[in-house]
Amino acid sequence: MSRFKTVSRGAPVRREEQSQLTIHVVCVGEQETVAALRQADKLARGLGAHLVLVAPQVVPYGVDLDQPPVNPDFTAARMVRIAAKAGVEADVNVVLCRDRIEGLESVLETHAVVIAGEKKLARQLNKHGHQVLAADRSFGHQEREGMMLDLFYGIIAVFFFAMTWVFTKVCDRL
């Protein structure tokens, strides 16, 4: 019996319609995956690449791969929701496996382009010969952080203006 089983969700892409480059995004956690999907989407748009969200679902050894504790359709639906939350379109590939790295290796092509949501996973996949980027969890939040910084600087400016005004009024009385 095989140690891996793949469940795909999304419109299958025929080989002649596939872009030349596929960017794989590995699901690790919701926030990390959303950040990784946003980064991958930015890259994919610039390169005309296709996104595939890969979700390794580890099945314990005491359980048959054909009967995992969590239905892979549930996992696939969750991945579709995460992609929607990130605002990207991606095919979803759920891999039932005993080991996360071995499961990923079973679906990644040689020297695949991968964006991982955690540095440890990125290092592991890099050792297996893949082109891996570790996603920045804050990706997509720069605008909000920029607005907060602008607000902070605005408050500081108002404070110094008020202090200058008070200082000039005090000096006028002397």
MDTraj code that builds the backbone (N, CA, C; nanometers):
import mdtraj as md
import numpy as np

residues = "MET SER ARG PHE LYS THR VAL SER ARG GLY ALA PRO VAL ARG ARG GLU GLU GLN SER GLN LEU THR ILE HIS VAL VAL CYS VAL GLY GLU GLN GLU THR VAL ALA ALA LEU ARG GLN ALA ASP LYS LEU ALA ARG GLY LEU GLY ALA HIS LEU VAL LEU VAL ALA PRO GLN VAL VAL PRO TYR GLY VAL ASP LEU ASP GLN PRO PRO VAL ASN PRO ASP PHE THR ALA ALA ARG MET VAL ARG ILE ALA ALA LYS ALA GLY VAL GLU ALA ASP VAL ASN VAL VAL LEU CYS ARG ASP ARG ILE GLU GLY LEU GLU SER VAL LEU GLU THR HIS ALA VAL VAL ILE ALA GLY GLU LYS LYS LEU ALA ARG GLN LEU ASN LYS HIS GLY HIS GLN VAL LEU ALA ALA ASP ARG SER PHE GLY HIS GLN GLU ARG GLU GLY MET MET LEU ASP LEU PHE TYR GLY ILE ILE ALA VAL PHE PHE PHE ALA MET THR TRP VAL PHE THR LYS VAL CYS ASP ARG LEU".split()
xyz = np.array([
    [0.0830, -0.1183, 0.0000],
    [0.0000, 0.0000, 0.0000],
    [0.0876, 0.1248, 0.0000],
    [0.0485, 0.2254, -0.0728],
    [0.1228, 0.3498, -0.0837],
    [0.1203, 0.4250, 0.0494],
    [0.2278, 0.4978, 0.0760],
    [0.2360, 0.5788, 0.1974],
    [0.1756, 0.7171, 0.1772],
    [0.1282, 0.7458, 0.0558],
    [0.0731, 0.8775, 0.0243],
    [-0.0567, 0.8629, -0.0515],
    [-0.1434, 0.9592, -0.0334],
    [-0.2665, 0.9671, -0.1111],
    [-0.2933, 1.1152, -0.1347],
    [-0.3249, 1.1510, -0.2570],
    [-0.3455, 1.2911, -0.2918],
    [-0.4916, 1.3162, -0.3237],
    [-0.5446, 1.4203, -0.2669],
    [-0.6815, 1.4626, -0.2945],
    [-0.6723, 1.6056, -0.3468],
    [-0.7191, 1.6295, -0.4674],
    [-0.7113, 1.7634, -0.5260],
    [-0.8486, 1.8265, -0.5289],
    [-0.8507, 1.9579, -0.5236],
    [-0.9761, 2.0311, -0.5319],
    [-0.9518, 2.1562, -0.6151],
    [-1.0492, 2.1910, -0.6929],
    [-1.0352, 2.3049, -0.7822],
    [-1.0449, 2.2563, -0.9248],
    [-1.0528, 2.3487, -1.0165],
    [-1.0641, 2.3110, -1.1570],
    [-0.9325, 2.2507, -1.2030],
    [-0.9357, 2.1277, -1.2554],
    [-0.8111, 2.0693, -1.3035],
    [-0.7596, 2.1485, -1.4233],
    [-0.6313, 2.1670, -1.4262],
    [-0.5697, 2.2432, -1.5340],
    [-0.5083, 2.1451, -1.6322],
    [-0.5503, 2.1533, -1.7577],
    [-0.4926, 2.0654, -1.8592],
    [-0.3492, 2.1084, -1.8858],
    [-0.2635, 2.0137, -1.9201],
    [-0.1225, 2.0406, -1.9402],
    [-0.0969, 2.1536, -2.0402],
    [-0.1702, 2.1556, -2.1522],
    [-0.1455, 2.2586, -2.2511],
    [-0.1894, 2.3966, -2.2033],
    [-0.2748, 2.4035, -2.1013],
    [-0.3199, 2.5316, -2.0491],
    [-0.2352, 2.5777, -1.9310],
    [-0.1548, 2.4890, -1.8751],
    [-0.0766, 2.5243, -1.7583],
    [0.0308, 2.6254, -1.7929],
    [0.0522, 2.7201, -1.7019],
    [0.1607, 2.8148, -1.7227],
    [0.2927, 2.7392, -1.7094],
    [0.3976, 2.8030, -1.7509],
    [0.5279, 2.7379, -1.7467],
    [0.5775, 2.7196, -1.6038],
    [0.5320, 2.8013, -1.5150],
    [0.5809, 2.7968, -1.3775],
    [0.4654, 2.7758, -1.2805],
    [0.4870, 2.6881, -1.1851],
    [0.3905, 2.6669, -1.0781],
    [0.4570, 2.7057, -0.9471],
    [0.3887, 2.7853, -0.8700],
    [0.4373, 2.8212, -0.7371],
    [0.3530, 2.7451, -0.6361],
    [0.4199, 2.6633, -0.5560],
    [0.3531, 2.5837, -0.4540],
    [0.3583, 2.6588, -0.3219],
    [0.2450, 2.6681, -0.2562],
    [0.2382, 2.7288, -0.1236],
    [0.2019, 2.6174, -0.0267],
    [0.2854, 2.5979, 0.0745],
    [0.2628, 2.4903, 0.1705],
    [0.1872, 2.5447, 0.2899],
    [0.0767, 2.4803, 0.3227],
    [-0.0055, 2.5201, 0.4361],
    [0.0594, 2.4735, 0.5656],
    [0.0773, 2.5684, 0.6587],
    [0.1293, 2.5325, 0.7907],
    [0.0368, 2.5797, 0.9020],
    [-0.0204, 2.6943, 0.8880],
    [-0.1153, 2.7523, 0.9830],
    [-0.1909, 2.8597, 0.9069],
    [-0.3044, 2.9013, 0.9584],
    [-0.3877, 2.9935, 0.8809],
    [-0.3179, 3.1268, 0.8525],
    [-0.2652, 3.1923, 0.9554],
    [-0.2007, 3.3226, 0.9339],
    [-0.0794, 3.3112, 0.8430],
    [0.0018, 3.2094, 0.8673],
    [0.1217, 3.1898, 0.7868],
    [0.0854, 3.1611, 0.6415],
    [-0.0206, 3.0810, 0.6225],
    [-0.0616, 3.0443, 0.4874],
    [-0.1197, 3.1637, 0.4131],
    [-0.1975, 3.2457, 0.4816],
    [-0.2522, 3.3660, 0.4180],
    [-0.1377, 3.4563, 0.3732],
    [-0.0383, 3.4774, 0.4609],
    [0.0768, 3.5615, 0.4245],
    [0.1524, 3.5004, 0.3073],
    [0.1732, 3.3682, 0.3112],
    [0.2454, 3.3012, 0.2028],
    [0.1682, 3.3104, 0.0713],
    [0.0360, 3.2940, 0.0763],
    [-0.0458, 3.3047, -0.0447],
    [-0.0392, 3.4450, -0.1039],
    [-0.0413, 3.5453, -0.0197],
    [-0.0337, 3.6836, -0.0700],
    [0.1003, 3.7096, -0.1371],
    [0.2073, 3.6612, -0.0765],
    [0.3392, 3.6779, -0.1382],
    [0.3476, 3.6006, -0.2682],
    [0.2963, 3.4768, -0.2668],
    [0.2997, 3.3939, -0.3875],
    [0.2175, 3.4559, -0.4992],
    [0.1038, 3.5148, -0.4642],
    [0.0191, 3.5778, -0.5654],
    [0.0914, 3.6949, -0.6303],
    [0.1615, 3.7717, -0.5496],
    [0.2373, 3.8844, -0.6045],
    [0.3440, 3.8338, -0.7018],
    [0.4132, 3.7274, -0.6649],
    [0.5130, 3.6681, -0.7544],
    [0.4479, 3.6097, -0.8791],
    [0.3386, 3.5386, -0.8587],
    [0.2720, 3.4711, -0.9704],
    [0.2226, 3.5712, -1.0739],
    [0.1711, 3.6832, -1.0283],
    [0.1224, 3.7852, -1.1233],
    [0.2370, 3.8380, -1.2076],
    [0.3498, 3.8612, -1.1441],
    [0.4651, 3.9129, -1.2176],
    [0.5268, 3.8115, -1.3125],
    [0.5140, 3.6850, -1.2800],
    [0.5764, 3.5797, -1.3600],
    [0.4780, 3.5036, -1.4480],
    [0.3495, 3.5316, -1.4352],
    [0.2489, 3.4561, -1.5107],
    [0.2421, 3.3114, -1.4644],
    [0.2622, 3.2899, -1.3364],
    [0.2666, 3.1548, -1.2803],
    [0.1306, 3.1119, -1.2269],
    [0.1213, 2.9839, -1.1985],
    [0.0005, 2.9197, -1.1467],
    [0.0243, 2.8862, -0.9992],
    [-0.0740, 2.9117, -0.9120],
    [-0.0601, 2.8821, -0.7692],
    [-0.1256, 2.7495, -0.7332],
    [-0.0559, 2.6712, -0.6530],
    [-0.1106, 2.5475, -0.5980],
    [-0.0866, 2.5506, -0.4476],
    [-0.1948, 2.5413, -0.3715],
    [-0.1866, 2.5354, -0.2261],
    [-0.1796, 2.3890, -0.1858],
    [-0.0684, 2.3491, -0.1259],
    [-0.0470, 2.2097, -0.0869],
    [-0.0656, 2.1978, 0.0637],
    [-0.1543, 2.1072, 0.1044],
    [-0.1826, 2.0870, 0.2460],
    [-0.1478, 1.9436, 0.2849],
    [-0.0314, 1.9230, 0.3461],
    [0.0014, 1.7878, 0.3926],
    [-0.0819, 1.7552, 0.5160],
    [-0.1567, 1.6476, 0.5090],
    [-0.2400, 1.6048, 0.6215],
    [-0.1804, 1.4748, 0.6743],
    [-0.1145, 1.4835, 0.7884],
    [-0.0459, 1.3676, 0.8455],
    [-0.1484, 1.2753, 0.9106],
    [-0.1448, 1.1484, 0.8689],
    [-0.2342, 1.0455, 0.9219],
    [-0.1512, 0.9549, 1.0123],
    [-0.1926, 0.9341, 1.1368],
    [-0.1144, 0.8502, 1.2287],
    [-0.0988, 0.7075, 1.1751],
    [0.0091, 0.6414, 1.2161],
    [0.0379, 0.5061, 1.1683],
    [-0.0704, 0.4052, 1.2034],
    [-0.1409, 0.4220, 1.3114],
    [-0.2440, 0.3260, 1.3494],
    [-0.3715, 0.3360, 1.2666],
    [-0.3775, 0.4347, 1.1771],
    [-0.4978, 0.4605, 1.0983],
    [-0.4663, 0.4379, 0.9509],
    [-0.5597, 0.3767, 0.8787],
    [-0.5430, 0.3538, 0.7354],
    [-0.5467, 0.4874, 0.6612],
    [-0.4604, 0.5033, 0.5607],
    [-0.4586, 0.6270, 0.4824],
    [-0.5919, 0.6542, 0.4137],
    [-0.6674, 0.5482, 0.3851],
    [-0.7969, 0.5653, 0.3202],
    [-0.9062, 0.6088, 0.4183],
    [-0.8785, 0.6041, 0.5474],
    [-0.9753, 0.6424, 0.6506],
    [-0.9123, 0.7405, 0.7497],
    [-0.8692, 0.8585, 0.7043],
    [-0.8044, 0.9524, 0.7976],
    [-0.9045, 1.0068, 0.8992],
    [-0.8559, 1.0459, 1.0166],
    [-0.9455, 1.0995, 1.1198],
    [-1.0193, 1.2260, 1.0745],
    [-0.9558, 1.3067, 0.9900],
    [-1.0184, 1.4280, 0.9362],
    [-1.0414, 1.4058, 0.7872],
    [-1.1646, 1.4247, 0.7447],
    [-1.1993, 1.4052, 0.6047],
    [-1.1180, 1.5017, 0.5174],
    [-1.0481, 1.4505, 0.4152],
    [-0.9682, 1.5393, 0.3301],
    [-1.0524, 1.6438, 0.2561],
    [-1.1802, 1.6143, 0.2327],
    [-1.2670, 1.7147, 0.1705],
    [-1.2862, 1.8346, 0.2638],
    [-1.2924, 1.8076, 0.3947],
    [-1.3014, 1.9152, 0.4932],
    [-1.1747, 2.0008, 0.4885],
    [-1.0588, 1.9337, 0.4832],
    [-0.9309, 2.0050, 0.4753],
    [-0.9239, 2.0878, 0.3474],
    [-0.9667, 2.0284, 0.2352],
    [-0.9643, 2.1003, 0.1078],
    [-1.0555, 2.2223, 0.1126],
    [-1.1742, 2.2071, 0.1700],
    [-1.2664, 2.3204, 0.1813],
    [-1.2065, 2.4305, 0.2685],
    [-1.1380, 2.3914, 0.3745],
    [-1.0712, 2.4891, 0.4614],
    [-0.9615, 2.5627, 0.3845],
    [-0.8880, 2.4906, 0.3013],
    [-0.7823, 2.5542, 0.2220],
    [-0.8409, 2.6531, 0.1213],
    [-0.9556, 2.6176, 0.0634],
    [-1.0224, 2.7079, -0.0307],
    [-1.0644, 2.8358, 0.0424],
    [-1.1145, 2.8220, 0.1663],
    [-1.1526, 2.9400, 0.2453],
    [-1.0309, 3.0258, 0.2789],
    [-0.9193, 2.9620, 0.3100],
    [-0.7966, 3.0365, 0.3406],
    [-0.7498, 3.1124, 0.2167],
    [-0.7561, 3.0473, 0.0995],
    [-0.7178, 3.1157, -0.0251],
    [-0.8099, 3.2347, -0.0512],
    [-0.9392, 3.2162, -0.0242],
    [-1.0345, 3.3267, -0.0430],
    [-1.0041, 3.4398, 0.0546],
    [-0.9676, 3.4057, 0.1781],
    [-0.9325, 3.5071, 0.2778],
    [-0.8101, 3.5859, 0.2325],
    [-0.7177, 3.5171, 0.1663],
    [-0.5979, 3.5842, 0.1155],
    [-0.6279, 3.6630, -0.0115],
    [-0.7449, 3.6373, -0.0710],
    [-0.7829, 3.7074, -0.1927],
    [-0.7140, 3.6553, -0.3173],
    [-0.6816, 3.5260, -0.3184],
    [-0.6124, 3.4678, -0.4338],
    [-0.6882, 3.3455, -0.4845],
    [-0.6602, 3.3109, -0.6087],
    [-0.7123, 3.1878, -0.6668],
    [-0.5992, 3.0872, -0.6707],
    [-0.6262, 2.9678, -0.6217],
    [-0.5243, 2.8635, -0.6220],
    [-0.5916, 2.7277, -0.6261],
    [-0.5281, 2.6339, -0.6946],
    [-0.5723, 2.4955, -0.6850],
    [-0.5296, 2.4441, -0.5485],
    [-0.6047, 2.3492, -0.4954],
    [-0.5744, 2.2932, -0.3642],
    [-0.5392, 2.1462, -0.3803],
    [-0.4324, 2.1070, -0.3134],
    [-0.3870, 1.9691, -0.3182],
    [-0.3655, 1.9216, -0.1747],
    [-0.4527, 1.8330, -0.1259],
    [-0.4389, 1.7761, 0.0084],
    [-0.3644, 1.6440, -0.0059],
    [-0.2555, 1.6297, 0.0680],
    [-0.1740, 1.5090, 0.0608],
    [-0.1864, 1.4340, 0.1932],
    [-0.2457, 1.3153, 0.1877],
    [-0.2525, 1.2303, 0.3064],
    [-0.1199, 1.1565, 0.3153],
    [-0.0527, 1.1678, 0.4296],
    [0.0809, 1.1112, 0.4413],
    [0.1103, 1.0740, 0.5859],
    [0.2186, 1.0020, 0.6040],
    [0.2658, 0.9651, 0.7385],
    [0.3659, 1.0675, 0.7909],
    [0.4387, 1.1327, 0.7000],
    [0.5403, 1.2309, 0.7344],
    [0.5211, 1.3528, 0.6442],
    [0.5220, 1.4705, 0.7029],
    [0.4926, 1.5925, 0.6275],
    [0.5905, 1.6144, 0.5124],
    [0.7205, 1.6014, 0.5378],
    [0.8205, 1.6255, 0.4326],
    [0.8087, 1.5212, 0.3225],
    [0.7937, 1.3944, 0.3600],
    [0.7800, 1.2895, 0.2578],
    [0.6530, 1.3099, 0.1759],
    [0.5455, 1.3530, 0.2397],
    [0.4221, 1.3807, 0.1674],
    [0.4394, 1.4946, 0.0684],
    [0.5080, 1.5992, 0.1110],
    [0.5338, 1.7110, 0.0202],
    [0.6232, 1.6679, -0.0954],
    [0.7240, 1.5895, -0.0648],
    [0.8138, 1.5400, -0.1698],
    [0.7388, 1.4570, -0.2740],
    [0.6313, 1.3919, -0.2325],
    [0.5561, 1.3074, -0.3266],
    [0.4795, 1.3888, -0.4306],
    [0.4525, 1.5167, -0.4033],
    [0.3756, 1.5979, -0.4976],
    [0.4564, 1.7112, -0.5611],
    [0.5703, 1.7456, -0.5043],
    [0.6518, 1.8533, -0.5603],
    [0.7426, 1.7988, -0.6695],
    [0.7499, 1.8747, -0.7798],
    [0.8418, 1.8361, -0.8857],
    [0.9847, 1.8647, -0.8414],
    [1.0803, 1.8132, -0.9155],
    [1.2201, 1.8406, -0.8867],
    [1.2451, 1.9899, -0.8996],
    [1.3142, 2.0478, -0.8032],
    [1.3466, 2.1904, -0.8001],
    [1.2221, 2.2792, -0.8068],
    [1.1154, 2.2373, -0.7397],
    [0.9902, 2.3132, -0.7389],
    [1.0102, 2.4478, -0.6690],
    [0.9323, 2.5459, -0.7121],
    [0.9312, 2.6763, -0.6470],
    [0.8253, 2.6704, -0.5375],
    [0.8687, 2.6931, -0.4132],
    [0.7806, 2.6761, -0.2972],
    [0.7888, 2.7990, -0.2082],
    [0.6736, 2.8396, -0.1556],
    [0.6709, 2.9418, -0.0517],
    [0.6124, 2.8755, 0.0720],
    [0.6916, 2.8746, 0.1793],
    [0.6511, 2.8091, 0.3034],
    [0.6257, 2.9145, 0.4100],
    [0.5324, 2.8869, 0.4967],
    [0.4960, 2.9814, 0.6019],
    [0.5823, 2.9739, 0.7253],
    [0.6794, 2.8836, 0.7272],
    [0.7690, 2.8771, 0.8420],
    [0.9110, 2.8477, 0.7962],
    [1.0065, 2.9060, 0.8662],
    [1.1469, 2.8970, 0.8249],
    [1.2021, 2.7551, 0.8327],
    [1.1634, 2.6797, 0.9357],
    [1.2140, 2.5433, 0.9507],
    [1.1739, 2.4575, 0.8308],
    [1.0482, 2.4668, 0.7909],
    [1.0006, 2.3916, 0.6746],
    [1.0731, 2.4372, 0.5483],
    [1.0950, 2.5684, 0.5356],
    [1.1664, 2.6210, 0.4194],
    [1.3071, 2.5626, 0.4119],
    [1.3757, 2.5547, 0.5258],
    [1.5109, 2.4963, 0.5279],
    [1.5079, 2.3490, 0.4890],
    [1.4098, 2.2749, 0.5421],
    [1.4001, 2.1316, 0.5110],
    [1.3767, 2.1088, 0.3620],
    [1.2855, 2.1845, 0.3025],
    [1.2570, 2.1678, 0.1602],
    [1.3741, 2.2156, 0.0748],
    [1.4439, 2.3184, 0.1221],
    [1.5612, 2.3666, 0.0515],
    [1.6693, 2.2586, 0.0463],
    [1.6844, 2.1826, 0.1549],
    [1.7810, 2.0724, 0.1585],
    [1.7464, 1.9630, 0.0581],
    [1.6173, 1.9517, 0.0240],
    [1.5731, 1.8520, -0.0735],
    [1.5826, 1.9042, -0.2167],
    [1.6432, 2.0220, -0.2353],
    [1.6695, 2.0728, -0.3692],
    [1.5626, 2.1630, -0.4277],
    [1.4685, 2.2082, -0.3479],
    [1.3643, 2.2969, -0.3994],
    [1.4045, 2.4428, -0.3806],
    [1.3442, 2.5286, -0.4609],
    [1.3667, 2.6735, -0.4511],
    [1.2612, 2.7266, -0.3548],
    [1.3008, 2.7567, -0.2318],
    [1.2041, 2.7862, -0.1262],
    [1.2253, 2.9254, -0.0692],
    [1.1140, 2.9948, -0.0501],
    [1.1122, 3.1230, 0.0194],
    [1.0303, 3.1058, 0.1465],
    [1.0791, 3.1626, 0.2560],
    [1.0004, 3.1630, 0.3795],
    [0.9154, 3.2888, 0.3781],
    [0.7859, 3.2716, 0.3986],
    [0.6925, 3.3847, 0.3927],
    [0.7098, 3.4744, 0.5136],
    [0.6878, 3.6027, 0.4918],
    [0.6900, 3.7016, 0.5975],
    [0.5473, 3.7141, 0.6501],
    [0.5261, 3.6823, 0.7770],
    [0.3903, 3.6831, 0.8343],
    [0.3251, 3.8199, 0.8297],
    [0.4047, 3.9265, 0.8264],
    [0.3466, 4.0610, 0.8278],
    [0.3100, 4.1084, 0.6875],
    [0.3336, 4.0246, 0.5840],
    [0.3063, 4.0675, 0.4469],
    [0.1592, 4.1050, 0.4331],
    [0.1330, 4.2208, 0.3743],
    [-0.0043, 4.2668, 0.3572],
    [-0.0495, 4.3596, 0.4689],
    [0.0306, 4.3693, 0.5757],
    [-0.0067, 4.4561, 0.6872],
    [0.0728, 4.5858, 0.6862],
    [0.1592, 4.6051, 0.5862],
    [0.2421, 4.7243, 0.5829],
    [0.1572, 4.8501, 0.5752],
    [0.0470, 4.8464, 0.5009],
    [-0.0364, 4.9653, 0.4892],
    [-0.0928, 5.0048, 0.6249],
    [-0.1416, 4.9065, 0.7007],
    [-0.1965, 4.9356, 0.8330],
    [-0.0871, 4.9880, 0.9249],
    [0.0318, 4.9251, 0.9199],
    [0.1419, 4.9712, 1.0030],
    [0.1840, 5.1114, 0.9613],
    [0.1830, 5.1407, 0.8310],
    [0.2164, 5.2739, 0.7826],
    [0.1178, 5.3770, 0.8319],
    [-0.0107, 5.3415, 0.8335],
    [-0.1132, 5.4334, 0.8833],
    [-0.0935, 5.4592, 1.0325],
    [-0.0583, 5.3544, 1.1084],
    [-0.0350, 5.3707, 1.2521],
    [0.0857, 5.4616, 1.2756],
    [0.1891, 5.4448, 1.1938],
    [0.3076, 5.5282, 1.2068],
    [0.2739, 5.6732, 1.1730],
    [0.1947, 5.6953, 1.0687],
    [0.1510, 5.8307, 1.0328],
    [0.0711, 5.8940, 1.1472],
    [-0.0154, 5.8143, 1.2088],
    [-0.0945, 5.8633, 1.3210],
    [-0.0034, 5.9017, 1.4378],
    [0.0956, 5.8185, 1.4657],
    [0.1906, 5.8465, 1.5737],
    [0.2637, 5.9778, 1.5475],
    [0.3152, 5.9945, 1.4245],
    [0.3859, 6.1173, 1.3906],
    [0.2926, 6.2382, 1.3978],
    [0.1682, 6.2220, 1.3603],
    [0.0703, 6.3298, 1.3693],
    [0.0474, 6.3718, 1.5127],
    [0.0348, 6.2735, 1.6013],
    [0.0155, 6.3038, 1.7440],
    [0.1371, 6.3758, 1.8001],
    [0.2564, 6.3313, 1.7636],
    [0.3795, 6.3966, 1.8097],
    [0.3839, 6.5412, 1.7598],
    [0.3475, 6.5634, 1.6326],
    [0.3487, 6.6994, 1.5766],
    [0.2510, 6.7897, 1.6509],
    [0.1302, 6.7391, 1.6794],
    [0.0314, 6.8178, 1.7527],
    [0.0826, 6.8492, 1.8932],
    [0.1447, 6.7516, 1.9570],
    [0.2000, 6.7721, 2.0912],
    [0.3051, 6.8831, 2.0899],
    [0.3991, 6.8781, 1.9949],
    [0.5033, 6.9807, 1.9885],
    [0.4451, 7.1168, 1.9511],
    [0.3453, 7.1192, 1.8656],
    [0.2788, 7.2459, 1.8325],
    [0.2155, 7.3053, 1.9583],
    [0.1455, 7.2221, 2.0349],
    [0.0808, 7.2700, 2.1581],
    [0.1849, 7.3183, 2.2583],
    [0.2941, 7.2456, 2.2727],
    [0.3987, 7.2865, 2.3662],
    [0.4624, 7.4181, 2.3214],
    [0.4829, 7.4348, 2.1923],
    [0.5401, 7.5593, 2.1404],
    [0.4450, 7.6758, 2.1661],
    [0.3179, 7.6555, 2.1459],
    [0.2169, 7.7580, 2.1681],
    [0.2154, 7.7988, 2.3158],
    [0.2173, 7.6983, 2.4046],
    [0.2185, 7.7264, 2.5484],
    [0.3458, 7.8023, 2.5847],
    [0.4593, 7.7620, 2.5311],
    [0.5868, 7.8279, 2.5596],
    [0.5833, 7.9740, 2.5159],
    [0.5303, 8.0003, 2.3960],
    [0.5248, 8.1394, 2.3484],
    [0.4304, 8.2226, 2.4335],
    [0.3195, 8.1660, 2.4783],
    [0.2259, 8.2403, 2.5657],
    [0.2910, 8.2711, 2.7000],
    [0.3679, 8.1774, 2.7529],
    [0.4355, 8.2002, 2.8809],
    [0.5427, 8.3079, 2.8639],
    [0.6149, 8.3019, 2.7528],
    [0.7210, 8.4013, 2.7261],
    [0.6614, 8.5402, 2.7049],
    [0.5436, 8.5491, 2.6442],
    [0.4788, 8.6784, 2.6217],
    [0.4433, 8.7462, 2.7543],
    [0.4134, 8.6701, 2.8559],
    [0.3748, 8.7261, 2.9863],
    [0.4952, 8.7761, 3.0635],
    [0.6131, 8.7313, 3.0292],
    [0.7316, 8.7738, 3.1044],
    [0.7693, 8.9093, 3.0645],
])
top = md.Topology()
chain = top.add_chain()
for i, resn in enumerate(residues, 1):
    res = top.add_residue(resn, chain, resSeq=i)
    for name in ("N", "CA", "C"):
        top.add_atom(name, md.element.get_by_symbol(name[0]), res)
traj = md.Trajectory(xyz[None], top)
